[in-house]
Amino acid sequence: MFRIKGRVPRKVLAWGLPTAWGAMAITYKLTCPLAQEAGLGARLVTSAVFFAVGTGLILHVRQALLRELRQVREVAGAAQSALLRPLPARIDGLNVAAAQLSADRSACVGGDLYEVIATEHGVRAVMGDVRGHGIAAMGTVAAVLGSFREAVHDEPDLGRVLRRLERALGRHLRERARDEHPASGLEPDTPVAEEFVTVLLLEIGRDGEITALNCGHPWPYLLSGTSVAPVARADPLPPLGPFPLPADLAPLPCGSLLPGDALVLYTDGVEDARDARGRFFSLQAALIGAVRDAPITPQTILRTLFTALIRHTRGKQADDLALLVLRNDRTRLACNPLGARPTTTNPQPTNHR
């Protein structure tokens, strides 16, 4: 393959310039008569030459490292966008807004995951948190999200979806353990014992009924008018990874998402965020303040919460943050007291994902 004339390959620049500067310094030292003199003036000139060459080399290396870091960030950002692809504004009559903020500023990626998909079984959502953050957590995020995106369409039961996620996580951890320790050639029994993922699965039916399965994740908040409360207070199952799932995986009924109500899903980095004095962020208090002037949109809730979080931590959060807001904007049915045909209010188009 021939390169375009006049375009210097990047690797040639990366190695050629330092080599040329080093060759110039050595040539000066060996051939220049001034460099052989022992006088003060000659020594000053020689020192200046080598200082200039050394400074040039340092600046060149620094520029190369900054360029490589920029490329790594761009690749990591593209990978994160492919994994946590932007959600549509509306999914089967639900208004949706989601965002995440990574604690790893150098990589701009995190270990939090979320997805919302409309299926024939209802709208299904997942919110999860992989142990750790940064690029190392992206493989686990990819394994869990990839399995969820397939299983929600195939499995009519939410418990079987969760088992698919468990199997996908187990395969990923075994493959990672083999890659990290290839010399043994054996299948690892406990591939990565310290790895785990907290997972919350939600299903919202056409009638607004909410069912959930929770593996070590915080329960979401239900916003109904100006009321803010968790959808459930039951103890969750252990996170995926360290322990097998129980034989009975009956989804938990969590009430209804009525028209105008909203669900706020989040990762534990939100409530674990601390200010300079070590005080935790109160998500419930922030939500109460946000819904005081109801009704508000999921986008407004998201913007209000992230503003409050950044103000609380001064932009120095220690863990990844993710928020997902689902608001029921489905068509309301109003009954006519005279027995006429019901009329619809608040009609809005519905987009299926």
N, C-alpha and C positions, 0 to 999 in steps of 0.2 A: 504494500500500500504506500503510495507517494503522498507526501505532505505538501500542502499549498506553499508555493515559493514565497519567502519573506516572513513566514510564520515560524518563530523560534519555539521549539518544544519547551514546555515548562520545566521538564527535568533537566534539560541542558542549562537553562538559566539557574536552576536551583544548585547544580553542582559546578557549572562553568565559572560563574562569577567568583565564588569563594576560591576556586582553584587559581583563577587568574590573579586575584589579589595576593594570594599566598606566593605565587610564582614571582610576582613583581617585587614583593618584599625580600625574597631570597636572592633574586637577581641583583637587587640594589646592594644587599649586604655583601655578596661575593664579588661583584664586578665594579661597583662604584668606588673610585679612589677616596671619595670623601668618607665613606663608611669605614675605610681602613685606618683613618687618622685617629689619634688618641686625644686630640684637643677637645676643649669644652664645647666649642662651636660645632665641631663635627658630631660629637655625642648628642647634642641637642637636636641637630637635624635628623640623625638616625632615629632618636627616640620619637620625634614628631612623625616620621614616616611610618614607623611600626604602630604608633598610636592611631594614626589615621587608618591604617589597614585593619587593625583590631576593631576599631569603632565601626568601620564598614561591614566587617564580618558579623559583628553583634547585631547591627541594624538589619542586615540581610536575613539572619537566622530568625530574628524577632518577627520580621515581616512574613517570612515563610510560615512560622508557627501561627500567627494571627490568621493568615489565609487558610491554613488547614483547619483551624478552629471554626472559622466561618463556614467552611464546607461541611464540617461535622454537624454544626447547628442546623444548616439548611437541610441536610439529609435526615437528621433526627426530626426536624419539624415536619418534613414531608411524610415521614413514616408515621408520626403521630396523627397527622391529618388523615392519612389513609386508614388508620385504626379507629380513631374517634372521628369518623366522618361527620360533617355538619348535619344536624337533624333538620328535617323540614319544619316549617313554622306550624303546620297543621298535620295531624295524623289521625284519620278516622274521626274527625270532629273534636279532637283534643288539641288545644293550643299548647305548643311545646317550646321550651327554651332550655339550653344547657351550655355549660362552659366549665373549663378546668384550669387550674393554675398550678404549675409544677414548682416544687421546692428546689429542684435542681436547675439553677439559673444557667449553668454552663451548657446544659443539654436541651433545655426548654421542653422536656418531656416528663411524663409522670407515670405512676403506677395505678392511677384511678381509671376506671372504665365505666361506660354507660352506653345504652342503646335502647331505642324504642321502635317496635315494629308492629304494624297492623297485620293480623292473621285472621283466618276463619274462626279461630277460637277466642278472639278478642284482641285488644291491644295488649301486648306484652312488653314489659320493660325490665331491664337489668341495671343494677348499680353495684359496682364492686370495687375492692381496694386490694391491690397486690402488695405483699410485704416488700418494703423497700421502694425506691423510686429511681428515676433516671432511665438510661438506656437499658440497664440490666433487667428492668421489669417489663420491657416492651414485649419480649417473647412470650411471657406468661399472659399478658393482656391479649396478645394476638390469638393464643390458643383458646382462651375462654370466650372471647368475643366471636371468633370464627365458629365455635361449636354452638353458641347461642343463636347466631343468625340462621343456622340450618335447623337446629332442633325445634325452634318455636313454630316453624311451619309443619314439621313432621309429627310432632308429639301432641296429642290432644290433652294430655295430663301434664300439669305443671311439675309434678314430682319426677316424671320421666325426663323432662327438660333438665332438671337439676342433676339427675344421674348422668346425663350426657355431658354436662359440664365437668362433673367429677372425673369421668373417664378421660376426657380431653386433657384435663390438667395433669392426671397421672401419666399419660403418654408423653406429654411435653416434659415433665420433670425427669422421667426415665431417659428420654433422649438427651436431655441436657447433661445428666449425670454421666452417660456414656461418652459424650463429647469431652467432658472435663477430665474423665479418667479412662482413656481408651486402652491403656496397657493391659488391664485385667481381662478384657474380652468377655466378661460375665455380665449378665443382666442384673442391675442393682436391685436389691430387695427393698431398701428404703432410699430412693434416689436422692432426695433433698429433704431431709427430715424437718428442717427449720422453715421451709417454704409453705406459705398458706395464702389463701385468697378469701376475703369476706365477700359474700354474695347476697344480694337481695333480689328476688324475683317477684314481679307483680303482674297480675292479670286483671284488666279492667274490661268487663263485659259491656254489651250494648246497653244494658239497663243501668250501667254505672257500678255494678257490684264489684268489690275489690277482694281478690284473694292473693295470698302471699306465701312465700317460703323464704325464710331468713336464716342464713348461715353466718352468724357472728357479725352482722352489719347493723348499724343504727336504724331504728324504725323511722320511716318518713313522717313528716308532719302533714296533717290535713287542715287546710284553710277553708273554713266555711263561714262566710260573712266576715265578722271580726273575731271569730273564735279560732284559736290555734292550739292543736293538741296532737300527740302522736296517734297514728292509726291503730296501734296495738301496744300492749305493754307486756306481752308474753316473752319468756326467755327464748332467745334464738338458739338454733342448732350451732354446734361448733363450726369454725371456718372450714372451707374445703382444703384438703391436703393432709393434715396430721391424723385425722380420724375418719373411718368410713362412715357413710351416711347410714342412718337407721333403716330398718326394713320397711317401716311405715312412714310414708312421706305425704301425709294428707295436708293439702294447702289450708292455711288459716283464713277464715272469713274476717275481713277487716272493714266491714261497713260498706257504704256507698259513696261514690263520687258524683254528687248531684250537679245539675247544670249550674255553673257559676263557681263551684268549689274547685280547689286546687290541691295538688300533692307536691310536696317539696322533698325530693330525695337528695341525700348528701353523703359524703364520706366523713370519717371521723376526724380528718384533718381540720374540718370546719369548727367543730366544738372543742378541739384540742388546741386551737390557735390561742396564743397568749400575748398579752401586751408587755411593755417594758417592766411592769411590776409583777409579772407572773400570773395575772388574772386571766381566766379562761373567757373565751368569747361566748356570749349567750345567744344562741341561734333563735331560741323561742322568743326572747325579748325583742330581737331584731325583727322577727316576723310579725309580732304583735304591732310593732311600730309601723311596719310596712303596710299592713292591711287596715290601718286605722282609717284611711281615706278610701275605703273599698267603693267600687270594684277597681282592681288593678290587673294589669296583664302579667303573664309570666316573665316577659322581658323586663318589666319594671321591677318585679321582685328580684330577679337576677342582678340587675344593675344596683339596686339598693343594698343587697346582701354583700356583693363584692366590694362596694364602696365602704361599707361598714367594716368588713374584714381587713381591708388594706389600711384603713384608718386605725383599727385596733392593734394590728401587728406592725404598723409602719412599714409595710411591705417586706417584712422579714419573717415570714411564716416558716416553721420548721418541717412541715409535712405538706404533701400534695393536697390540693383542695379540688373538689368537684361538686357541682350543683346541677340538679335536673328538676325542672318545674313542669307539671302537667295540669292544665286547666280544662275542665269540661265545658266546652262551648257548643255542645250538640244542640240540635233543634229542640226547643221546648214545645210541649203540646198543651194548649190551653183549652179546657172544656167549656163549651157554650152552655150556659144555664138553661137555655130554651130548648135544648136537645138537638140543636143544629150540629152539623159536621164540625169536628174540632178544627181549630185554626192553628197555624204555626206562628210563633214569634221568634225573633232573633235568628232569622234564617241566614245561614252562612254556608258557602260551598265546602264540601268535605273532600280532602285529598287523601288517597290511600298510598301508603308507602310501598 
